[in-house]
Every structure is written in structure tokens, then in C-alpha cells.
Amino acid sequence: MDNVSVRELRNHGGRVLQRVAGGETLTVTMDGEPIAELRPIAGRALPAATLLKRWSRLPPVDAKQFRADIDRVMDASL
């Protein structure tokens, strides 16, 4: 996480907020001490009908093949 001084936030607020909008989380500092955090807000939840419509277009999962793929990459001793 990058730091941004209060001065930089004041003088270049638009640029700082563009970074946050781009997904960065920034710590705001005053005299080198962290005082606040700027982070993107969580996206709005989608309605259930939209999710069901999207999920209906997903390809089916072959459970046996999925398990075989996991077994191949995981350490069985864990």
C-alpha cells in the first residue's frame, strides 16, 4: 500500500482519487504519520435474477475431472 501526504492529496486530489478508482488503496499521512486510508468502495450487489442468468451460461463441471485436477496439483499429505 502506497502512502500519500495530505499536501499531495490537497494539491493533486484528482490524480490521487483516480488511483483509488483504479483499485489502489492509499494511506494518507500527516507529518509522516498515517491518519487515514483511501480505498475503492465495494461494488453494488447484483440482483439474484441477474446472477442466475449469468450462472445459467456457465459450462457444466465434471466432478470427477475436477477432483482429478485438484489431486494432481495438491500435496496429498496436507
mmCIF file of the N, C-alpha and C atoms, coordinates in Angstrom:
data_MODEL
# 
_entry.id   MODEL 
# 
loop_
_atom_site.group_PDB 
_atom_site.id 
_atom_site.type_symbol 
_atom_site.label_atom_id 
_atom_site.label_alt_id 
_atom_site.label_comp_id 
_atom_site.label_asym_id 
_atom_site.label_entity_id 
_atom_site.label_seq_id 
_atom_site.pdbx_PDB_ins_code 
_atom_site.Cartn_x 
_atom_site.Cartn_y 
_atom_site.Cartn_z 
_atom_site.occupancy 
_atom_site.B_iso_or_equiv 
_atom_site.pdbx_formal_charge 
_atom_site.auth_seq_id 
_atom_site.auth_comp_id 
_atom_site.auth_asym_id 
_atom_site.auth_atom_id 
_atom_site.pdbx_PDB_model_num 
ATOM 1   N N  . MET A 1 1  ? 0.845   -1.167  0.000   1.00 0.00 ? 1  MET A N  1 
ATOM 2   C CA . MET A 1 1  ? 0.000   0.000   0.000   1.00 0.00 ? 1  MET A CA 1 
ATOM 3   C C  . MET A 1 1  ? 0.894   1.234   0.000   1.00 0.00 ? 1  MET A C  1 
ATOM 4   N N  . ASP A 1 2  ? 0.611   2.137   -0.900  1.00 0.00 ? 2  ASP A N  1 
ATOM 5   C CA . ASP A 1 2  ? 1.391   3.373   -1.011  1.00 0.00 ? 2  ASP A CA 1 
ATOM 6   C C  . ASP A 1 2  ? 0.879   4.427   -0.046  1.00 0.00 ? 2  ASP A C  1 
ATOM 7   N N  . ASN A 1 3  ? 1.762   5.356   0.301   1.00 0.00 ? 3  ASN A N  1 
ATOM 8   C CA . ASN A 1 3  ? 1.402   6.497   1.132   1.00 0.00 ? 3  ASN A CA 1 
ATOM 9   C C  . ASN A 1 3  ? 1.214   7.735   0.270   1.00 0.00 ? 3  ASN A C  1 
ATOM 10  N N  . VAL A 1 4  ? 0.317   8.606   0.719   1.00 0.00 ? 4  VAL A N  1 
ATOM 11  C CA . VAL A 1 4  ? 0.064   9.884   0.068   1.00 0.00 ? 4  VAL A CA 1 
ATOM 12  C C  . VAL A 1 4  ? -0.002  10.915  1.185   1.00 0.00 ? 4  VAL A C  1 
ATOM 13  N N  . SER A 1 5  ? 0.759   11.987  1.056   1.00 0.00 ? 5  SER A N  1 
ATOM 14  C CA . SER A 1 5  ? 0.730   13.025  2.083   1.00 0.00 ? 5  SER A CA 1 
ATOM 15  C C  . SER A 1 5  ? -0.522  13.882  1.922   1.00 0.00 ? 5  SER A C  1 
ATOM 16  N N  . VAL A 1 6  ? -0.885  14.548  3.010   1.00 0.00 ? 6  VAL A N  1 
ATOM 17  C CA . VAL A 1 6  ? -2.022  15.471  2.964   1.00 0.00 ? 6  VAL A CA 1 
ATOM 18  C C  . VAL A 1 6  ? -1.779  16.540  1.908   1.00 0.00 ? 6  VAL A C  1 
ATOM 19  N N  . ARG A 1 7  ? -0.554  17.006  1.809   1.00 0.00 ? 7  ARG A N  1 
ATOM 20  C CA . ARG A 1 7  ? -0.214  18.028  0.809   1.00 0.00 ? 7  ARG A CA 1 
ATOM 21  C C  . ARG A 1 7  ? -0.468  17.500  -0.604  1.00 0.00 ? 7  ARG A C  1 
ATOM 22  N N  . GLU A 1 8  ? -0.012  16.276  -0.873  1.00 0.00 ? 8  GLU A N  1 
ATOM 23  C CA . GLU A 1 8  ? -0.230  15.705  -2.202  1.00 0.00 ? 8  GLU A CA 1 
ATOM 24  C C  . GLU A 1 8  ? -1.719  15.521  -2.474  1.00 0.00 ? 8  GLU A C  1 
ATOM 25  N N  . LEU A 1 9  ? -2.458  15.090  -1.458  1.00 0.00 ? 9  LEU A N  1 
ATOM 26  C CA . LEU A 1 9  ? -3.901  14.921  -1.618  1.00 0.00 ? 9  LEU A CA 1 
ATOM 27  C C  . LEU A 1 9  ? -4.561  16.257  -1.918  1.00 0.00 ? 9  LEU A C  1 
ATOM 28  N N  . ARG A 1 10 ? -4.142  17.314  -1.231  1.00 0.00 ? 10 ARG A N  1 
ATOM 29  C CA . ARG A 1 10 ? -4.699  18.649  -1.442  1.00 0.00 ? 10 ARG A CA 1 
ATOM 30  C C  . ARG A 1 10 ? -4.347  19.185  -2.834  1.00 0.00 ? 10 ARG A C  1 
ATOM 31  N N  . ASN A 1 11 ? -3.079  19.043  -3.223  1.00 0.00 ? 11 ASN A N  1 
ATOM 32  C CA . ASN A 1 11 ? -2.609  19.624  -4.479  1.00 0.00 ? 11 ASN A CA 1 
ATOM 33  C C  . ASN A 1 11 ? -2.952  18.793  -5.711  1.00 0.00 ? 11 ASN A C  1 
ATOM 34  N N  . HIS A 1 12 ? -3.089  17.488  -5.531  1.00 0.00 ? 12 HIS A N  1 
ATOM 35  C CA . HIS A 1 12 ? -3.324  16.587  -6.675  1.00 0.00 ? 12 HIS A CA 1 
ATOM 36  C C  . HIS A 1 12 ? -4.450  15.609  -6.367  1.00 0.00 ? 12 HIS A C  1 
ATOM 37  N N  . GLY A 1 13 ? -5.505  16.121  -5.735  1.00 0.00 ? 13 GLY A N  1 
ATOM 38  C CA . GLY A 1 13 ? -6.621  15.276  -5.314  1.00 0.00 ? 13 GLY A CA 1 
ATOM 39  C C  . GLY A 1 13 ? -7.221  14.445  -6.433  1.00 0.00 ? 13 GLY A C  1 
ATOM 40  N N  . GLY A 1 14 ? -7.379  15.056  -7.599  1.00 0.00 ? 14 GLY A N  1 
ATOM 41  C CA . GLY A 1 14 ? -7.955  14.324  -8.736  1.00 0.00 ? 14 GLY A CA 1 
ATOM 42  C C  . GLY A 1 14 ? -7.121  13.125  -9.129  1.00 0.00 ? 14 GLY A C  1 
ATOM 43  N N  . ARG A 1 15 ? -5.810  13.318  -9.207  1.00 0.00 ? 15 ARG A N  1 
ATOM 44  C CA . ARG A 1 15 ? -4.913  12.203  -9.560  1.00 0.00 ? 15 ARG A CA 1 
ATOM 45  C C  . ARG A 1 15 ? -4.939  11.111  -8.496  1.00 0.00 ? 15 ARG A C  1 
ATOM 46  N N  . VAL A 1 16 ? -4.943  11.527  -7.235  1.00 0.00 ? 16 VAL A N  1 
ATOM 47  C CA . VAL A 1 16 ? -4.971  10.553  -6.143  1.00 0.00 ? 16 VAL A CA 1 
ATOM 48  C C  . VAL A 1 16 ? -6.251  9.734   -6.216  1.00 0.00 ? 16 VAL A C  1 
ATOM 49  N N  . LEU A 1 17 ? -7.377  10.397  -6.422  1.00 0.00 ? 17 LEU A N  1 
ATOM 50  C CA . LEU A 1 17 ? -8.645  9.677   -6.493  1.00 0.00 ? 17 LEU A CA 1 
ATOM 51  C C  . LEU A 1 17 ? -8.742  8.797   -7.732  1.00 0.00 ? 17 LEU A C  1 
ATOM 52  N N  . GLN A 1 18 ? -8.101  9.187   -8.821  1.00 0.00 ? 18 GLN A N  1 
ATOM 53  C CA . GLN A 1 18 ? -8.058  8.307   -9.997  1.00 0.00 ? 18 GLN A CA 1 
ATOM 54  C C  . GLN A 1 18 ? -7.325  7.014   -9.668  1.00 0.00 ? 18 GLN A C  1 
ATOM 55  N N  . ARG A 1 19 ? -6.268  7.112   -8.880  1.00 0.00 ? 19 ARG A N  1 
ATOM 56  C CA . ARG A 1 19 ? -5.542  5.907   -8.467  1.00 0.00 ? 19 ARG A CA 1 
ATOM 57  C C  . ARG A 1 19 ? -6.446  5.000   -7.639  1.00 0.00 ? 19 ARG A C  1 
ATOM 58  N N  . VAL A 1 20 ? -7.207  5.607   -6.733  1.00 0.00 ? 20 VAL A N  1 
ATOM 59  C CA . VAL A 1 20 ? -8.131  4.829   -5.904  1.00 0.00 ? 20 VAL A CA 1 
ATOM 60  C C  . VAL A 1 20 ? -9.214  4.205   -6.775  1.00 0.00 ? 20 VAL A C  1 
ATOM 61  N N  . ALA A 1 21 ? -9.752  4.978   -7.700  1.00 0.00 ? 21 ALA A N  1 
ATOM 62  C CA . ALA A 1 21 ? -10.778 4.450   -8.604  1.00 0.00 ? 21 ALA A CA 1 
ATOM 63  C C  . ALA A 1 21 ? -10.225 3.299   -9.439  1.00 0.00 ? 21 ALA A C  1 
ATOM 64  N N  . GLY A 1 22 ? -8.909  3.313   -9.675  1.00 0.00 ? 22 GLY A N  1 
ATOM 65  C CA . GLY A 1 22 ? -8.261  2.240   -10.423 1.00 0.00 ? 22 GLY A CA 1 
ATOM 66  C C  . GLY A 1 22 ? -7.975  1.004   -9.582  1.00 0.00 ? 22 GLY A C  1 
ATOM 67  N N  . GLY A 1 23 ? -8.357  1.034   -8.314  1.00 0.00 ? 23 GLY A N  1 
ATOM 68  C CA . GLY A 1 23 ? -8.217  -0.157  -7.486  1.00 0.00 ? 23 GLY A CA 1 
ATOM 69  C C  . GLY A 1 23 ? -7.169  -0.079  -6.391  1.00 0.00 ? 23 GLY A C  1 
ATOM 70  N N  . GLU A 1 24 ? -6.408  1.009   -6.326  1.00 0.00 ? 24 GLU A N  1 
ATOM 71  C CA . GLU A 1 24 ? -5.365  1.122   -5.306  1.00 0.00 ? 24 GLU A CA 1 
ATOM 72  C C  . GLU A 1 24 ? -5.957  1.516   -3.951  1.00 0.00 ? 24 GLU A C  1 
ATOM 73  N N  . THR A 1 25 ? -5.316  1.060   -2.890  1.00 0.00 ? 25 THR A N  1 
ATOM 74  C CA . THR A 1 25 ? -5.614  1.522   -1.539  1.00 0.00 ? 25 THR A CA 1 
ATOM 75  C C  . THR A 1 25 ? -4.428  2.362   -1.094  1.00 0.00 ? 25 THR A C  1 
ATOM 76  N N  . LEU A 1 26 ? -4.693  3.570   -0.624  1.00 0.00 ? 26 LEU A N  1 
ATOM 77  C CA . LEU A 1 26 ? -3.640  4.509   -0.258  1.00 0.00 ? 26 LEU A CA 1 
ATOM 78  C C  . LEU A 1 26 ? -3.787  4.922   1.205   1.00 0.00 ? 26 LEU A C  1 
ATOM 79  N N  . THR A 1 27 ? -2.667  5.070   1.887   1.00 0.00 ? 27 THR A N  1 
ATOM 80  C CA . THR A 1 27 ? -2.650  5.588   3.248   1.00 0.00 ? 27 THR A CA 1 
ATOM 81  C C  . THR A 1 27 ? -2.293  7.063   3.189   1.00 0.00 ? 27 THR A C  1 
ATOM 82  N N  . VAL A 1 28 ? -3.120  7.892   3.807   1.00 0.00 ? 28 VAL A N  1 
ATOM 83  C CA . VAL A 1 28 ? -2.868  9.329   3.857   1.00 0.00 ? 28 VAL A CA 1 
ATOM 84  C C  . VAL A 1 28 ? -2.047  9.604   5.113   1.00 0.00 ? 28 VAL A C  1 
ATOM 85  N N  . THR A 1 29 ? -0.968  10.356  4.936   1.00 0.00 ? 29 THR A N  1 
ATOM 86  C CA . THR A 1 29 ? -0.094  10.658  6.062   1.00 0.00 ? 29 THR A CA 1 
ATOM 87  C C  . THR A 1 29 ? -0.039  12.159  6.328   1.00 0.00 ? 29 THR A C  1 
ATOM 88  N N  . MET A 1 30 ? 0.161   12.496  7.608   1.00 0.00 ? 30 MET A N  1 
ATOM 89  C CA . MET A 1 30 ? 0.368   13.878  8.021   1.00 0.00 ? 30 MET A CA 1 
ATOM 90  C C  . MET A 1 30 ? 1.623   13.884  8.879   1.00 0.00 ? 30 MET A C  1 
ATOM 91  N N  . ASP A 1 31 ? 2.607   14.646  8.470   1.00 0.00 ? 31 ASP A N  1 
ATOM 92  C CA . ASP A 1 31 ? 3.904   14.663  9.157   1.00 0.00 ? 31 ASP A CA 1 
ATOM 93  C C  . ASP A 1 31 ? 4.492   13.260  9.256   1.00 0.00 ? 31 ASP A C  1 
ATOM 94  N N  . GLY A 1 32 ? 4.282   12.461  8.212   1.00 0.00 ? 32 GLY A N  1 
ATOM 95  C CA . GLY A 1 32 ? 4.837   11.121  8.154   1.00 0.00 ? 32 GLY A CA 1 
ATOM 96  C C  . GLY A 1 32 ? 4.067   10.061  8.917   1.00 0.00 ? 32 GLY A C  1 
ATOM 97  N N  . GLU A 1 33 ? 2.998   10.453  9.625   1.00 0.00 ? 33 GLU A N  1 
ATOM 98  C CA . GLU A 1 33 ? 2.190   9.510   10.400  1.00 0.00 ? 33 GLU A CA 1 
ATOM 99  C C  . GLU A 1 33 ? 0.899   9.183   9.656   1.00 0.00 ? 33 GLU A C  1 
ATOM 100 N N  . PRO A 1 34 ? 0.537   7.907   9.569   1.00 0.00 ? 34 PRO A N  1 
ATOM 101 C CA . PRO A 1 34 ? -0.714  7.549   8.896   1.00 0.00 ? 34 PRO A CA 1 
ATOM 102 C C  . PRO A 1 34 ? -1.926  8.085   9.659   1.00 0.00 ? 34 PRO A C  1 
ATOM 103 N N  . ILE A 1 35 ? -2.857  8.691   8.924   1.00 0.00 ? 35 ILE A N  1 
ATOM 104 C CA . ILE A 1 35 ? -4.059  9.236   9.560   1.00 0.00 ? 35 ILE A CA 1 
ATOM 105 C C  . ILE A 1 35 ? -5.359  8.742   8.927   1.00 0.00 ? 35 ILE A C  1 
ATOM 106 N N  . ALA A 1 36 ? -5.268  8.243   7.708   1.00 0.00 ? 36 ALA A N  1 
ATOM 107 C CA . ALA A 1 36 ? -6.486  7.799   7.027   1.00 0.00 ? 36 ALA A CA 1 
ATOM 108 C C  . ALA A 1 36 ? -6.129  6.821   5.922   1.00 0.00 ? 36 ALA A C  1 
ATOM 109 N N  . GLU A 1 37 ? -7.150  6.146   5.437   1.00 0.00 ? 37 GLU A N  1 
ATOM 110 C CA . GLU A 1 37 ? -6.955  5.203   4.336   1.00 0.00 ? 37 GLU A CA 1 
ATOM 111 C C  . GLU A 1 37 ? -7.987  5.512   3.264   1.00 0.00 ? 37 GLU A C  1 
ATOM 112 N N  . LEU A 1 38 ? -7.537  5.579   2.034   1.00 0.00 ? 38 LEU A N  1 
ATOM 113 C CA . LEU A 1 38 ? -8.428  5.757   0.884   1.00 0.00 ? 38 LEU A CA 1 
ATOM 114 C C  . LEU A 1 38 ? -8.449  4.439   0.133   1.00 0.00 ? 38 LEU A C  1 
ATOM 115 N N  . ARG A 1 39 ? -9.644  3.907   -0.083  1.00 0.00 ? 39 ARG A N  1 
ATOM 116 C CA . ARG A 1 39 ? -9.770  2.644   -0.800  1.00 0.00 ? 39 ARG A CA 1 
ATOM 117 C C  . ARG A 1 39 ? -11.031 2.665   -1.645  1.00 0.00 ? 39 ARG A C  1 
ATOM 118 N N  . PRO A 1 40 ? -11.064 1.873   -2.701  1.00 0.00 ? 40 PRO A N  1 
ATOM 119 C CA . PRO A 1 40 ? -12.274 1.835   -3.531  1.00 0.00 ? 40 PRO A CA 1 
ATOM 120 C C  . PRO A 1 40 ? -13.444 1.281   -2.713  1.00 0.00 ? 40 PRO A C  1 
ATOM 121 N N  . ILE A 1 41 ? -14.622 1.791   -2.981  1.00 0.00 ? 41 ILE A N  1 
ATOM 122 C CA . ILE A 1 41 ? -15.795 1.249   -2.305  1.00 0.00 ? 41 ILE A CA 1 
ATOM 123 C C  . ILE A 1 41 ? -16.194 -0.055  -2.993  1.00 0.00 ? 41 ILE A C  1 
ATOM 124 N N  . ALA A 1 42 ? -16.805 -0.922  -2.233  1.00 0.00 ? 42 ALA A N  1 
ATOM 125 C CA . ALA A 1 42 ? -17.250 -2.202  -2.788  1.00 0.00 ? 42 ALA A CA 1 
ATOM 126 C C  . ALA A 1 42 ? -18.348 -1.948  -3.818  1.00 0.00 ? 42 ALA A C  1 
ATOM 127 N N  . GLY A 1 43 ? -18.338 -2.761  -4.836  1.00 0.00 ? 43 GLY A N  1 
ATOM 128 C CA . GLY A 1 43 ? -19.373 -2.631  -5.860  1.00 0.00 ? 43 GLY A CA 1 
ATOM 129 C C  . GLY A 1 43 ? -20.738 -3.018  -5.320  1.00 0.00 ? 43 GLY A C  1 
ATOM 130 N N  . ARG A 1 44 ? -21.751 -2.564  -5.982  1.00 0.00 ? 44 ARG A N  1 
ATOM 131 C CA . ARG A 1 44 ? -23.108 -2.891  -5.550  1.00 0.00 ? 44 ARG A CA 1 
ATOM 132 C C  . ARG A 1 44 ? -23.412 -4.349  -5.857  1.00 0.00 ? 44 ARG A C  1 
ATOM 133 N N  . ALA A 1 45 ? -24.194 -4.953  -4.996  1.00 0.00 ? 45 ALA A N  1 
ATOM 134 C CA . ALA A 1 45 ? -24.600 -6.343  -5.195  1.00 0.00 ? 45 ALA A CA 1 
ATOM 135 C C  . ALA A 1 45 ? -25.536 -6.437  -6.399  1.00 0.00 ? 45 ALA A C  1 
ATOM 136 N N  . LEU A 1 46 ? -25.420 -7.533  -7.120  1.00 0.00 ? 46 LEU A N  1 
ATOM 137 C CA . LEU A 1 46 ? -26.289 -7.761  -8.270  1.00 0.00 ? 46 LEU A CA 1 
ATOM 138 C C  . LEU A 1 46 ? -27.562 -8.472  -7.822  1.00 0.00 ? 46 LEU A C  1 
ATOM 139 N N  . PRO A 1 47 ? -28.668 -8.202  -8.479  1.00 0.00 ? 47 PRO A N  1 
ATOM 140 C CA . PRO A 1 47 ? -29.912 -8.914  -8.152  1.00 0.00 ? 47 PRO A CA 1 
ATOM 141 C C  . PRO A 1 47 ? -29.760 -10.410 -8.442  1.00 0.00 ? 47 PRO A C  1 
ATOM 142 N N  . ALA A 1 48 ? -30.484 -11.224 -7.685  1.00 0.00 ? 48 ALA A N  1 
ATOM 143 C CA . ALA A 1 48 ? -30.417 -12.671 -7.839  1.00 0.00 ? 48 ALA A CA 1 
ATOM 144 C C  . ALA A 1 48 ? -30.755 -13.099 -9.265  1.00 0.00 ? 48 ALA A C  1 
ATOM 145 N N  . ALA A 1 49 ? -31.708 -12.450 -9.885  1.00 0.00 ? 49 ALA A N  1 
ATOM 146 C CA . ALA A 1 49 ? -32.104 -12.827 -11.251 1.00 0.00 ? 49 ALA A CA 1 
ATOM 147 C C  . ALA A 1 49 ? -30.942 -12.642 -12.228 1.00 0.00 ? 49 ALA A C  1 
ATOM 148 N N  . THR A 1 50 ? -30.171 -11.600 -12.048 1.00 0.00 ? 50 THR A N  1 
ATOM 149 C CA . THR A 1 50 ? -29.009 -11.363 -12.917 1.00 0.00 ? 50 THR A CA 1 
ATOM 150 C C  . THR A 1 50 ? -27.959 -12.442 -12.704 1.00 0.00 ? 50 THR A C  1 
ATOM 151 N N  . LEU A 1 51 ? -27.699 -12.782 -11.433 1.00 0.00 ? 51 LEU A N  1 
ATOM 152 C CA . LEU A 1 51 ? -26.719 -13.834 -11.143 1.00 0.00 ? 51 LEU A CA 1 
ATOM 153 C C  . LEU A 1 51 ? -27.156 -15.172 -11.723 1.00 0.00 ? 51 LEU A C  1 
ATOM 154 N N  . LEU A 1 52 ? -28.420 -15.517 -11.559 1.00 0.00 ? 52 LEU A N  1 
ATOM 155 C CA . LEU A 1 52 ? -28.922 -16.789 -12.097 1.00 0.00 ? 52 LEU A CA 1 
ATOM 156 C C  . LEU A 1 52 ? -28.810 -16.832 -13.613 1.00 0.00 ? 52 LEU A C  1 
ATOM 157 N N  . LYS A 1 53 ? -29.075 -15.716 -14.261 1.00 0.00 ? 53 LYS A N  1 
ATOM 158 C CA . LYS A 1 53 ? -28.953 -15.655 -15.722 1.00 0.00 ? 53 LYS A CA 1 
ATOM 159 C C  . LYS A 1 53 ? -27.507 -15.882 -16.142 1.00 0.00 ? 53 LYS A C  1 
ATOM 160 N N  . ARG A 1 54 ? -26.564 -15.250 -15.424 1.00 0.00 ? 54 ARG A N  1 
ATOM 161 C CA . ARG A 1 54 ? -25.142 -15.430 -15.743 1.00 0.00 ? 54 ARG A CA 1 
ATOM 162 C C  . ARG A 1 54 ? -24.706 -16.868 -15.469 1.00 0.00 ? 54 ARG A C  1 
ATOM 163 N N  . TRP A 1 55 ? -25.118 -17.411 -14.334 1.00 0.00 ? 55 TRP A N  1 
ATOM 164 C CA . TRP A 1 55 ? -24.709 -18.771 -13.972 1.00 0.00 ? 55 TRP A CA 1 
ATOM 165 C C  . TRP A 1 55 ? -25.261 -19.807 -14.948 1.00 0.00 ? 55 TRP A C  1 
ATOM 166 N N  . SER A 1 56 ? -26.429 -19.526 -15.527 1.00 0.00 ? 56 SER A N  1 
ATOM 167 C CA . SER A 1 56 ? -27.018 -20.490 -16.454 1.00 0.00 ? 56 SER A CA 1 
ATOM 168 C C  . SER A 1 56 ? -26.187 -20.644 -17.721 1.00 0.00 ? 56 SER A C  1 
ATOM 169 N N  . ARG A 1 57 ? -25.343 -19.672 -18.010 1.00 0.00 ? 57 ARG A N  1 
ATOM 170 C CA . ARG A 1 57 ? -24.499 -19.733 -19.206 1.00 0.00 ? 57 ARG A CA 1 
ATOM 171 C C  . ARG A 1 57 ? -23.143 -20.383 -18.961 1.00 0.00 ? 57 ARG A C  1 
ATOM 172 N N  . LEU A 1 58 ? -22.843 -20.740 -17.705 1.00 0.00 ? 58 LEU A N  1 
ATOM 173 C CA . LEU A 1 58 ? -21.560 -21.375 -17.402 1.00 0.00 ? 58 LEU A CA 1 
ATOM 174 C C  . LEU A 1 58 ? -21.558 -22.823 -17.883 1.00 0.00 ? 58 LEU A C  1 
ATOM 175 N N  . PRO A 1 59 ? -20.401 -23.316 -18.316 1.00 0.00 ? 59 PRO A N  1 
ATOM 176 C CA . PRO A 1 59 ? -20.348 -24.718 -18.749 1.00 0.00 ? 59 PRO A CA 1 
ATOM 177 C C  . PRO A 1 59 ? -20.492 -25.653 -17.547 1.00 0.00 ? 59 PRO A C  1 
ATOM 178 N N  . PRO A 1 60 ? -21.003 -26.856 -17.774 1.00 0.00 ? 60 PRO A N  1 
ATOM 179 C CA . PRO A 1 60 ? -21.136 -27.807 -16.663 1.00 0.00 ? 60 PRO A CA 1 
ATOM 180 C C  . PRO A 1 60 ? -19.753 -28.244 -16.164 1.00 0.00 ? 60 PRO A C  1 
ATOM 181 N N  . VAL A 1 61 ? -19.696 -28.627 -14.891 1.00 0.00 ? 61 VAL A N  1 
ATOM 182 C CA . VAL A 1 61 ? -18.439 -29.073 -14.288 1.00 0.00 ? 61 VAL A CA 1 
ATOM 183 C C  . VAL A 1 61 ? -18.500 -30.588 -14.120 1.00 0.00 ? 61 VAL A C  1 
ATOM 184 N N  . ASP A 1 62 ? -17.487 -31.271 -14.650 1.00 0.00 ? 62 ASP A N  1 
ATOM 185 C CA . ASP A 1 62 ? -17.360 -32.716 -14.465 1.00 0.00 ? 62 ASP A CA 1 
ATOM 186 C C  . ASP A 1 62 ? -16.680 -32.936 -13.109 1.00 0.00 ? 62 ASP A C  1 
ATOM 187 N N  . ALA A 1 63 ? -17.445 -33.397 -12.118 1.00 0.00 ? 63 ALA A N  1 
ATOM 188 C CA . ALA A 1 63 ? -16.947 -33.520 -10.750 1.00 0.00 ? 63 ALA A CA 1 
ATOM 189 C C  . ALA A 1 63 ? -15.727 -34.443 -10.654 1.00 0.00 ? 63 ALA A C  1 
ATOM 190 N N  . LYS A 1 64 ? -15.735 -35.545 -11.378 1.00 0.00 ? 64 LYS A N  1 
ATOM 191 C CA . LYS A 1 64 ? -14.607 -36.484 -11.318 1.00 0.00 ? 64 LYS A CA 1 
ATOM 192 C C  . LYS A 1 64 ? -13.345 -35.850 -11.900 1.00 0.00 ? 64 LYS A C  1 
ATOM 193 N N  . GLN A 1 65 ? -13.487 -35.151 -13.015 1.00 0.00 ? 65 GLN A N  1 
ATOM 194 C CA . GLN A 1 65 ? -12.330 -34.500 -13.627 1.00 0.00 ? 65 GLN A CA 1 
ATOM 195 C C  . GLN A 1 65 ? -11.826 -33.365 -12.750 1.00 0.00 ? 65 GLN A C  1 
ATOM 196 N N  . PHE A 1 66 ? -12.749 -32.639 -12.129 1.00 0.00 ? 66 PHE A N  1 
ATOM 197 C CA . PHE A 1 66 ? -12.372 -31.549 -11.226 1.00 0.00 ? 66 PHE A CA 1 
ATOM 198 C C  . PHE A 1 66 ? -11.554 -32.091 -10.060 1.00 0.00 ? 66 PHE A C  1 
ATOM 199 N N  . ARG A 1 67 ? -12.021 -33.196 -9.477  1.00 0.00 ? 67 ARG A N  1 
ATOM 200 C CA . ARG A 1 67 ? -11.291 -33.800 -8.355  1.00 0.00 ? 67 ARG A CA 1 
ATOM 201 C C  . ARG A 1 67 ? -9.918  -34.293 -8.814  1.00 0.00 ? 67 ARG A C  1 
ATOM 202 N N  . ALA A 1 68 ? -9.846  -34.884 -9.988  1.00 0.00 ? 68 ALA A N  1 
ATOM 203 C CA . ALA A 1 68 ? -8.567  -35.366 -10.518 1.00 0.00 ? 68 ALA A CA 1 
ATOM 204 C C  . ALA A 1 68 ? -7.601  -34.197 -10.732 1.00 0.00 ? 68 ALA A C  1 
ATOM 205 N N  . ASP A 1 69 ? -8.104  -33.080 -11.220 1.00 0.00 ? 69 ASP A N  1 
ATOM 206 C CA . ASP A 1 69 ? -7.264  -31.893 -11.422 1.00 0.00 ? 69 ASP A CA 1 
ATOM 207 C C  . ASP A 1 69 ? -6.727  -31.383 -10.085 1.00 0.00 ? 69 ASP A C  1 
ATOM 208 N N  . ILE A 1 70 ? -7.577  -31.333 -9.080  1.00 0.00 ? 70 ILE A N  1 
ATOM 209 C CA . ILE A 1 70 ? -7.138  -30.881 -7.756  1.00 0.00 ? 70 ILE A CA 1 
ATOM 210 C C  . ILE A 1 70 ? -6.104  -31.834 -7.177  1.00 0.00 ? 70 ILE A C  1 
ATOM 211 N N  . ASP A 1 71 ? -6.364  -33.125 -7.265  1.00 0.00 ? 71 ASP A N  1 
ATOM 212 C CA . ASP A 1 71 ? -5.416  -34.119 -6.737  1.00 0.00 ? 71 ASP A CA 1 
ATOM 213 C C  . ASP A 1 71 ? -4.058  -34.020 -7.418  1.00 0.00 ? 71 ASP A C  1 
ATOM 214 N N  . ARG A 1 72 ? -4.057  -33.670 -8.687  1.00 0.00 ? 72 ARG A N  1 
ATOM 215 C CA . ARG A 1 72 ? -2.816  -33.583 -9.437  1.00 0.00 ? 72 ARG A CA 1 
ATOM 216 C C  . ARG A 1 72 ? -1.933  -32.412 -8.962  1.00 0.00 ? 72 ARG A C  1 
ATOM 217 N N  . VAL A 1 73 ? -2.547  -31.319 -8.535  1.00 0.00 ? 73 VAL A N  1 
ATOM 218 C CA . VAL A 1 73 ? -1.763  -30.141 -8.156  1.00 0.00 ? 73 VAL A CA 1 
ATOM 219 C C  . VAL A 1 73 ? -1.577  -29.960 -6.652  1.00 0.00 ? 73 VAL A C  1 
ATOM 220 N N  . MET A 1 74 ? -2.378  -30.667 -5.847  1.00 0.00 ? 74 MET A N  1 
ATOM 221 C CA . MET A 1 74 ? -2.280  -30.515 -4.387  1.00 0.00 ? 74 MET A CA 1 
ATOM 222 C C  . MET A 1 74 ? -1.423  -31.613 -3.788  1.00 0.00 ? 74 MET A C  1 
ATOM 223 N N  . ASP A 1 75 ? -0.761  -31.272 -2.702  1.00 0.00 ? 75 ASP A N  1 
ATOM 224 C CA . ASP A 1 75 ? 0.028   -32.226 -1.945  1.00 0.00 ? 75 ASP A CA 1 
ATOM 225 C C  . ASP A 1 75 ? -0.916  -33.016 -1.047  1.00 0.00 ? 75 ASP A C  1 
ATOM 226 N N  . ALA A 1 76 ? -1.037  -34.306 -1.269  1.00 0.00 ? 76 ALA A N  1 
ATOM 227 C CA . ALA A 1 76 ? -1.968  -35.145 -0.528  1.00 0.00 ? 76 ALA A CA 1 
ATOM 228 C C  . ALA A 1 76 ? -1.620  -35.245 0.956   1.00 0.00 ? 76 ALA A C  1 
ATOM 229 N N  . SER A 1 77 ? -0.409  -34.906 1.336   1.00 0.00 ? 77 SER A N  1 
ATOM 230 C CA . SER A 1 77 ? -0.031  -35.013 2.742   1.00 0.00 ? 77 SER A CA 1 
ATOM 231 C C  . SER A 1 77 ? -0.527  -33.838 3.581   1.00 0.00 ? 77 SER A C  1 
ATOM 232 N N  . LEU A 1 78 ? -1.139  -32.843 2.943   1.00 0.00 ? 78 LEU A N  1 
ATOM 233 C CA . LEU A 1 78 ? -1.612  -31.678 3.705   1.00 0.00 ? 78 LEU A CA 1 
ATOM 234 C C  . LEU A 1 78 ? -2.831  -32.000 4.508   1.00 0.00 ? 78 LEU A C  1 
# 
